[in-house]
Amino acid sequence: MNKRVGLVVDDRLLKHVIPRHSPENPGRIGKLSALVRERYRTECRFYQARTAAVSDIEAVHSRFYLDQLREHQLRSEPFSYDRDTYLMKHSLATAHLAAGGCLELADRIMTGEVDHGFAMIRPPGHHAEPGRGMGFCILNNVAVTAEYLRRRYQLNRILILDFDAHHGNGTQEVFYDSDEVLVISVHQRDIFPFSGKAGETGSGKGEGYTINLPVFAQFGDAEYTFLLGRILQSVVEQYLPQILLISAGYDGHRDETISGTTLSTEWFGLITAMLKQYAREICGGRLLMVLEGGYNPLSLGASVVATIDSLLTARRDKIGIFFSERANQLLKDHPLHNRWALQ
Ligand SMILES: [Zn+2]
C-alpha cells in the first residue's frame, strides 16, 4: 500500500507532567496513542519525534528565554511561568521533542515521502511567545516549523491556520512583521489569552498577513464552516501558499468545558477534508497538522480519529456550506475585508 499520511506518535511525549492537576496532562494522548497506532497500523507511516536542534528553536525564541529554561531545568524544584505553564524534570526535553516531531513530519512532507501529516504532540505550542512560555505552552511548535521551512527549504509563502478555541498569540507575535508566513486564527473572543482582535492585522511588511477571526461563544459547525470556507477560498487562492500548517486545537468541541463554542466531532473531519482539498489544488497536497489544545480525552480522541480518517479518505460528496448571517457579518466588518476580498 502506498502510504501518503504520516503520523508522529511517541510515548516520550508523555513525560512532561506538571505538579498539580491540570487539563494538559499525559492522559490527554496516552490511550489515544495506543488506539491510533493500532487503528492506522496498515494505512499510515509512523514516525518517532526527534529532538529539535537548538538552532531551530533559536530561530523563534530568544536566547535569554532559552537560557532561562535551561537554568530552571537544572534546578530540582518545579518552576512555573503562569498557573498553567510549569517546567519540571522532563519538560524541556519533551518540548524539544514536540517541536522536533513537527520538523520530522515537515521533512517527510517536503521530500515527498508523505503528502499529509498529523503530529500528535504535547506540550502544545501556539501560546508560547519568543520570550516566554504561557498557557501550557513552552516552545511554539508550529512557529518553529514555519521558520524551519523558510530556512531549510526556502519557502516564502507559508499559511498557518489556527482553529484552537484560543487565540494563537505566540504564533502571531513571531510572524507579525512578515509576509512570508500568513497567520489566520479563528478563536472564541474574550477568553484567554484575550488577544486576537480583528484589528490586529500585522505590521510593516506583514500588514494584512495576520487575520484574526474572533468568534462568539455558541458558534458551531455551521458558522465555522461558513467562515473558514469563505476565508480559505479568498486567502488561499490569492496567497497561493506552498504548504498549509494547521494549529489543530480541539478545545472548541461542544464537550469541552474550557470554551463556549459547540463544534461537533464530525466538524474536525470536515474541516480536514476542506484543507486537504485546498492543499491538493494549490500546494501539491502539503498539509501538516499539529496538535494544540483539547482537554476532554473522549472528545479529543474521537475528533483526532475523525481528522486522521479524513486525511486518509477521499471525500466524494461536495462539502455543504450553509449561509450564516452572524459569520457573514464578521467578514463584512473585518478590517481586511477589502484587502483579501472577504465575502
Ligand atoms: Zn486552546
Residues whose N, C-alpha, C, O or C-beta is under 5 A from the ligand:
A	BS01	ZN	D164 A165 H166 G249 D251 G293
